[in-house]
Amino acid sequence: MKYSEKILNTPSSFIRNILKVTDAPDVISFAGGLPNPISFPIEDLQKSIHCAIEENGAKLFQYSTTEGYLPLRQYIADKYKKDYGLNFNPEDILITTGSQQALQLISQVLVNKGEGIVMEEPGYLGAIQAFTLAEPSFYSVQLKEDGLNVEQLENTLKHNQHIKFIYLVPNFHNPTGITYTKDNREAIYEVIKKYDVVLIEDDPYGELRWSGEKIPYIGAGRLENSVLLGSFSKIVTPGMRIGYMATKNKELMNHVNTAKQATDLHTNIFSQMIIHKYLVNNDLRSHIEKIVQLYKTQAETMLNAIAKYFPTYVNYTKPDGGMFIWVTLPEGTSSLDLFYKAMEEKVAFVPGDPFYTNKSNVNTFRLNYTNTSPEIIEEGIKRLGNILYSLSSE
Ligand code: PMP
C-alpha cells in the first residue's frame, strides 16, 4: 500500500513509543510528562459524575455543540478575567480534545504546504508532530535562560515572508522548564506586533508555580492575532482530555470551528459536563496548591540529587514550576547513547533529539520529576550520575 507523504514524514512520538518500555515496574522513569496520579481528585470527580447525571440526564450522553459546553466556556472566560484581567467572552473560547487538538486544528487552518512556522529550539515534541501533518517549513529560534532569542526571532520574521504563526510555551516550558521573563516577553511583543503573523501561547503548566510571580502573557489582550491555549490536564486530570483555545479573532475562531466539525464534531460532552461540575463545586485554588507543593518537593529532590551525583560539567535548568528539568552535557556527547546505557541500569529519560526540528544526536535531555517519589528520584539520579562519571573516564 502507498501512504501519504505527510504521514510518512511525521515522526512517531519517541515518548509514546518508549513509554511502553519505561512503564515496566522495575524501571525508574523520568521520561513521560505524566501528572502524578495521587493528585487526581477522584472522590470529588465521582461526586461530580453523580451530580452531572442527576442534573443533566440524557444530555451527558447526547451529541453536542462543536464550540463546547457553554457553562464551561463561561467558567474559562471568567477565570482569564480573574487571573489575568483578560476580557474574553464565552464565544471567544473553544473547548478542544486536550490542547493537543488545538495545535493540530490551528496548523490545518493556517498553513499550506511549505509555509512557515516559528518554533522554539528546543520545542514541545507533540507540537512538532501535530504541525508536521500540515507539511510546513520549520524556523527554529533558540531558547535562552530568560526566554526566546529576540534578535533571532526578528531576523527570522524579517527574512521569511511566508511565516504563518509563532508557537511559544512561555511558562515552565516543555522540555526545558524555563519561564520567559517579563522583559523578554515585552521584547517579543515589540517584534511580533510589526508582522502579520499569529502568536500561539500554549500554557498547560502556568498554574504550577512554586517560586516567583505570575507574569502577563505576551500577546493576549493586545495583539489582534493572538491565541491562548489552556488545559485541565495538569490541574485536574489528563485522561478527560479537556483543553481549550481562546482568541478574540472571530474569523480564525470560525475556521478552527469548521476544522473541528470535520475532525470530531465536538469534544466529549460527558467529560465537559463532569469537569464543569467539579470546577463549580470544589475549590480549584486549594487543589492546585496541593499539586504545586507535591511537585515542588519532587523538583527540589531532583535538583539536590543532581547537584550531589552529577559531574560538575553537566548544566541543567532550575524551574520555578511545571514538570521538567533540561540537562545539557558537554558538546559532542550523545544523550541517545546515554539513554541506552541508562536503560541497561533501568533508568529512563527523554533524549533531546525529538525536541528539535532539524538536529539529531544532540547533547541534551529532559527529566520529569512529577511521577516518581523522592526516594526513587534520588536513586534514579544516583544511577545516572554513576553512568555519567563512567563515561567521562572512558
Ligand atoms: N502543550 C504542551 C506544551 C504540553 O506539554 C502538552 C502535554 N504534554 C500539551 C500541549 C497537550 O496537553 P493536553 O492535550 O493534555 O491538554
Residues whose N, C-alpha, C, O or C-beta is under 5 A from the ligand:
A	BS01	PMP	G33 T97 G98 S99 Q100 Y124 V169 N174 D202 P204 S231 S233 P238 I242 G243
